[in-house]
Amino acid sequence: MAANSRLTIATHVLAWLALAQRRGQEVLTSDQVAASVNTNPVIIRRSLGDLRRAGLVEVRHGAGAGWSLARSPEGITLLEVYDAVGAQPPFGLHHTEPNLECPVGRGIRPALSDVYSRVEQVVRQELADTSIADVLRETLLK
């Protein structure tokens, strides 16, 4: 099962925009961002579109066109990024109804739903407590 990397890509994009801003380059093109992420600019533009709709980045058209942060890196949490890219919860239930005649099949969904709900709350709290500035700081230490 492949992991969804949308949150990672979006966080990379925002950290790169934050570093560029810190270095005095207020605007980056999607090609410049794609070079850092080492992926196709189309994927980056899709991610930037999600981030723009969430109010986390702004786009400038015309001369000096490109993308920039809409807020300070300290003011953007990973929870906002997670919600912007529509990231899925870490765990999911069966895609089909289990056998309700089986004692495990009958109770597995409610039992796991409770656990998964608690896990999701912990994940969301950790993401809410971490800003793009925090990620950039840790990234530059590595």
PASEBA-1860 file (N, C-alpha, C; in nm, 3 decimals):
! residues 142
1> MAANSRLT> 0.084/-0.117/0.000/0.000/0.000/0.000/0.089/0.124/0.000 ~ 0.072/0.210/-0.097/0.154/0.330/-0.110/0.104/0.440/-0.017 ~ 0.195/0.513/0.040/0.160/0.626/0.125/0.128/0.747/0.038 ~ 0.038/0.830/0.084/0.002/0.952/0.015/0.107/1.058/0.049 ~ 0.169/1.116/-0.052/0.276/1.214/-0.029/0.231/1.358/-0.048 ~ 0.102/1.383/-0.062/0.054/1.519/-0.088/0.092/1.615/0.024 ~ 0.080/1.572/0.149/0.117/1.658/0.262/0.266/1.688/0.259 ~ 0.347/1.588/0.229/0.492/1.606/0.224/0.530/1.704/0.113
9> IATHVLAW> 0.471/1.687/-0.003/0.502/1.776/-0.116/0.461/1.919/-0.082 ~ 0.340/1.937/-0.031/0.292/2.071/0.002/0.377/2.137/0.110 ~ 0.420/2.059/0.209/0.505/2.113/0.314/0.641/2.152/0.257 ~ 0.696/2.070/0.169/0.823/2.102/0.102/0.809/2.233/0.026 ~ 0.700/2.247/-0.049/0.675/2.369/-0.127/0.675/2.491/-0.035 ~ 0.601/2.483/0.074/0.591/2.598/0.164/0.723/2.629/0.233 ~ 0.796/2.527/0.272/0.927/2.549/0.335/1.024/2.614/0.236 ~ 1.019/2.572/0.110/1.107/2.629/0.007/1.068/2.775/-0.018
17> LALAQRRG> 0.937/2.804/-0.024/0.894/2.944/-0.039/0.938/3.027/0.081 ~ 0.931/2.970/0.201/0.973/3.042/0.322/1.123/3.071/0.319 ~ 1.202/2.974/0.277/1.346/2.996/0.269/1.379/3.101/0.163 ~ 1.314/3.093/0.048/1.337/3.193/-0.056/1.302/3.332/-0.005 ~ 1.191/3.343/0.066/1.149/3.471/0.123/1.255/3.522/0.221 ~ 1.304/3.434/0.306/1.408/3.471/0.403/1.533/3.523/0.332 ~ 1.562/3.468/0.215/1.680/3.508/0.137/1.654/3.627/0.047 ~ 1.534/3.686/0.057/1.502/3.806/-0.019/1.437/3.782/-0.154
25> QEVLTSDQ> 1.404/3.659/-0.185/1.335/3.627/-0.310/1.189/3.600/-0.276 ~ 1.107/3.701/-0.298/0.968/3.694/-0.254/0.881/3.600/-0.338 ~ 0.921/3.575/-0.463/0.837/3.499/-0.556/0.921/3.390/-0.621 ~ 0.863/3.268/-0.630/0.926/3.158/-0.703/0.828/3.107/-0.807 ~ 0.880/3.064/-0.920/0.795/3.002/-1.021/0.771/2.856/-0.983 ~ 0.670/2.797/-1.043/0.643/2.655/-1.016/0.758/2.569/-1.065 ~ 0.829/2.612/-1.170/0.946/2.538/-1.216/1.058/2.541/-1.112 ~ 1.077/2.655/-1.048/1.180/2.664/-0.944/1.144/2.575/-0.824
33> VAASVNTN> 1.017/2.575/-0.788/0.974/2.491/-0.676/0.987/2.344/-0.715 ~ 0.947/2.309/-0.837/0.955/2.170/-0.883/1.098/2.119/-0.882 ~ 1.194/2.206/-0.910/1.335/2.166/-0.908/1.377/2.125/-0.767 ~ 1.328/2.193/-0.666/1.361/2.158/-0.528/1.296/2.026/-0.488 ~ 1.171/2.008/-0.525/1.098/1.886/-0.490/1.142/1.769/-0.578 ~ 1.201/1.802/-0.692/1.246/1.703/-0.790/1.127/1.624/-0.846 ~ 1.028/1.702/-0.890/0.909/1.641/-0.950/0.860/1.730/-1.064 ~ 0.760/1.685/-1.132/0.703/1.757/-1.245/0.634/1.885/-1.199
41> PVIIRRSL> 0.655/1.997/-1.270/0.590/2.122/-1.233/0.437/2.113/-1.229 ~ 0.378/2.022/-1.307/0.233/2.006/-1.304/0.186/1.961/-1.165 ~ 0.261/1.871/-1.103/0.228/1.825/-0.968/0.239/1.941/-0.870 ~ 0.342/2.022/-0.888/0.361/2.138/-0.800/0.249/2.239/-0.819 ~ 0.211/2.264/-0.944/0.101/2.360/-0.967/-0.029/2.311/-0.906 ~ -0.054/2.181/-0.908/-0.174/2.125/-0.846/-0.169/2.150/-0.694 ~ -0.053/2.124/-0.635/-0.037/2.146/-0.491/-0.051/2.295/-0.458 ~ 0.012/2.381/-0.537/0.002/2.525/-0.515/-0.143/2.573/-0.528
49> GDLRRAGL> -0.218/2.512/-0.618/-0.359/2.548/-0.631/-0.437/2.515/-0.504 ~ -0.411/2.397/-0.446/-0.474/2.361/-0.319/-0.437/2.460/-0.210 ~ -0.309/2.495/-0.205/-0.259/2.587/-0.102/-0.316/2.728/-0.122 ~ -0.333/2.769/-0.247/-0.392/2.901/-0.276/-0.538/2.905/-0.232 ~ -0.613/2.801/-0.263/-0.754/2.796/-0.222/-0.768/2.801/-0.070 ~ -0.670/2.752/0.001/-0.671/2.755/0.148/-0.616/2.886/0.204 ~ -0.570/2.975/0.117/-0.519/3.104/0.163/-0.378/3.099/0.219 ~ -0.302/2.994/0.181/-0.166/2.980/0.235/-0.060/3.037/0.142
57> VEVRHGAG> -0.089/3.045/0.013/0.002/3.105/-0.084/-0.075/3.201/-0.173 ~ -0.001/3.287/-0.240/-0.058/3.381/-0.336/0.016/3.365/-0.468 ~ -0.054/3.396/-0.575/0.007/3.390/-0.707/0.012/3.531/-0.765 ~ 0.121/3.561/-0.832/0.138/3.689/-0.899/0.146/3.661/-1.048 ~ 0.067/3.732/-1.127/0.066/3.716/-1.272/0.142/3.830/-1.337 ~ 0.180/3.812/-1.463/0.248/3.917/-1.538/0.396/3.919/-1.508 ~ 0.454/4.041/-1.516/0.597/4.056/-1.490/0.627/4.015/-1.347 ~ 0.730/3.937/-1.328/0.766/3.888/-1.195/0.668/3.785/-1.143
65> AGWSLARS> 0.606/3.710/-1.233/0.505/3.611/-1.196/0.565/3.501/-1.109 ~ 0.483/3.446/-1.024/0.525/3.335/-0.940/0.440/3.324/-0.815 ~ 0.488/3.245/-0.724/0.417/3.211/-0.602/0.491/3.263/-0.479 ~ 0.415/3.302/-0.379/0.474/3.346/-0.252/0.381/3.305/-0.138 ~ 0.435/3.308/-0.018/0.354/3.278/0.101/0.252/3.388/0.123 ~ 0.133/3.351/0.162/0.029/3.449/0.193/0.039/3.498/0.337 ~ 0.107/3.419/0.420/0.127/3.454/0.561/0.269/3.419/0.601 ~ 0.306/3.457/0.720/0.439/3.423/0.768/0.449/3.272/0.789
73> PEGITLLE> 0.568/3.215/0.775/0.586/3.072/0.798/0.548/3.030/0.941 ~ 0.564/3.120/1.037/0.525/3.091/1.175/0.373/3.080/1.189 ~ 0.301/3.143/1.099/0.156/3.146/1.105/0.085/3.041/1.023 ~ 0.161/2.949/0.963/0.102/2.841/0.883/0.133/2.709/0.953 ~ 0.028/2.639/0.996/0.049/2.511/1.063/0.038/2.395/0.964 ~ 0.099/2.285/1.002/0.088/2.166/0.918/-0.056/2.114/0.914 ~ -0.136/2.144/1.015/-0.276/2.104/1.011/-0.348/2.178/0.898 ~ -0.317/2.305/0.879/-0.377/2.380/0.769/-0.335/2.322/0.634
81> VYDAVGAQ> -0.209/2.281/0.625/-0.160/2.220/0.502/-0.229/2.086/0.480 ~ -0.238/2.006/0.583/-0.305/1.875/0.580/-0.448/1.891/0.529 ~ -0.520/1.987/0.584/-0.658/2.011/0.542/-0.664/2.065/0.399 ~ -0.568/2.150/0.362/-0.567/2.210/0.228/-0.550/2.106/0.118 ~ -0.466/2.008/0.143/-0.440/1.907/0.038/-0.536/1.790/0.046 ~ -0.629/1.795/0.139/-0.727/1.687/0.150/-0.665/1.554/0.186 ~ -0.564/1.559/0.271/-0.497/1.435/0.312/-0.596/1.343/0.380 ~ -0.578/1.216/0.358/-0.666/1.115/0.415/-0.620/1.078/0.556
89> PPFGLHHT> -0.714/1.035/0.640/-0.674/0.988/0.773/-0.573/0.874/0.760 ~ -0.494/0.852/0.864/-0.388/0.751/0.854/-0.439/0.608/0.835 ~ -0.560/0.579/0.880/-0.614/0.443/0.870/-0.755/0.448/0.816 ~ -0.795/0.341/0.747/-0.930/0.331/0.696/-0.990/0.196/0.728 ~ -1.121/0.191/0.722/-1.194/0.067/0.748/-1.211/-0.012/0.619 ~ -1.266/-0.132/0.632/-1.297/-0.216/0.515/-1.373/-0.134/0.410 ~ -1.347/-0.161/0.285/-1.423/-0.094/0.179/-1.560/-0.158/0.163 ~ -1.573/-0.282/0.203/-1.702/-0.352/0.199/-1.740/-0.392/0.341
97> EPNLECPV> -1.868/-0.410/0.361/-1.918/-0.451/0.492/-1.866/-0.590/0.526 ~ -1.804/-0.608/0.646/-1.763/-0.742/0.685/-1.885/-0.831/0.712 ~ -1.862/-0.958/0.730/-1.969/-1.054/0.758/-2.027/-1.025/0.896 ~ -2.148/-0.975/0.899/-2.213/-0.938/1.025/-2.260/-1.059/1.106 ~ -2.257/-1.177/1.045/-2.291/-1.301/1.117/-2.172/-1.349/1.200 ~ -2.054/-1.299/1.170/-1.932/-1.335/1.243/-1.918/-1.241/1.363 ~ -1.883/-1.291/1.480/-1.870/-1.202/1.596/-1.761/-1.095/1.577 ~ -1.655/-1.129/1.509/-1.551/-1.028/1.482/-1.600/-0.932/1.375
105> GRGIRPAL> -1.658/-0.986/1.268/-1.710/-0.901/1.161/-1.813/-0.802/1.211 ~ -1.894/-0.842/1.306/-2.000/-0.757/1.361/-1.942/-0.640/1.442 ~ -1.832/-0.663/1.513/-1.782/-0.560/1.604/-1.655/-0.489/1.561 ~ -1.593/-0.534/1.453/-1.461/-0.478/1.417/-1.469/-0.331/1.378 ~ -1.569/-0.293/1.301/-1.579/-0.153/1.258/-1.596/-0.057/1.376 ~ -1.691/-0.081/1.465/-1.704/0.011/1.579/-1.579/0.015/1.667 ~ -1.518/-0.102/1.689/-1.398/-0.107/1.774/-1.285/-0.027/1.712 ~ -1.259/-0.050/1.584/-1.149/0.021/1.518/-1.182/0.167/1.494
113> SDVYSRVE> -1.308/0.199/1.471/-1.346/0.340/1.452/-1.309/0.423/1.574 ~ -1.330/0.368/1.693/-1.294/0.440/1.816/-1.143/0.463/1.824 ~ -1.066/0.359/1.797/-0.919/0.371/1.800/-0.872/0.470/1.695 ~ -0.920/0.454/1.573/-0.877/0.540/1.462/-0.913/0.685/1.487 ~ -1.026/0.709/1.550/-1.067/0.846/1.583/-0.968/0.909/1.682 ~ -0.927/0.832/1.781/-0.828/0.884/1.878/-0.694/0.910/1.811 ~ -0.652/0.821/1.722/-0.526/0.840/1.649/-0.534/0.967/1.565 ~ -0.644/0.985/1.494/-0.662/1.104/1.410/-0.654/1.232/1.494
121> QVVRQELA> -0.712/1.231/1.614/-0.705/1.349/1.701/-0.561/1.380/1.743 ~ -0.484/1.277/1.773/-0.344/1.297/1.811/-0.265/1.352/1.691 ~ -0.289/1.296/1.574/-0.220/1.343/1.453/-0.255/1.489/1.428 ~ -0.382/1.523/1.433/-0.424/1.661/1.407/-0.363/1.758/1.509 ~ -0.355/1.717/1.635/-0.297/1.804/1.737/-0.148/1.827/1.710 ~ -0.077/1.721/1.676/0.066/1.734/1.645/0.087/1.826/1.525 ~ 0.005/1.810/1.423/0.014/1.895/1.304/-0.019/2.040/1.339 ~ -0.117/2.061/1.426/-0.155/2.196/1.468/-0.043/2.263/1.548
129> DTSIADVL> 0.036/2.184/1.617/0.145/2.237/1.699/0.274/2.261/1.621 ~ 0.275/2.231/1.491/0.396/2.243/1.410/0.372/2.341/1.296 ~ 0.458/2.441/1.286/0.446/2.542/1.179/0.545/2.514/1.066 ~ 0.523/2.582/0.957/0.618/2.574/0.845/0.755/2.626/0.891 ~ 0.756/2.727/0.976/0.884/2.778/1.030/0.955/2.669/1.110 ~ 0.879/2.589/1.186/0.939/2.478/1.262/1.001/2.376/1.167 ~ 0.928/2.342/1.061/0.978/2.244/0.963/1.103/2.297/0.896 ~ 1.102/2.423/0.856/1.219/2.482/0.790/1.339/2.483/0.885
137> RETLLK> 1.317/2.519/1.008/1.426/2.521/1.107/1.488/2.381/1.120 ~ 1.405/2.280/1.136/1.453/2.142/1.148/1.520/2.095/1.020 ~ 1.466/2.134/0.906/1.524/2.096/0.777/1.665/2.150/0.762 ~ 1.685/2.272/0.801/1.817/2.335/0.785/1.919/2.281/0.884 ~ 1.873/2.215/0.990/1.965/2.153/1.087/2.018/2.018/1.039 ~ 1.949/1.958/0.946/1.985/1.821/0.902/2.099/1.823/0.803
END
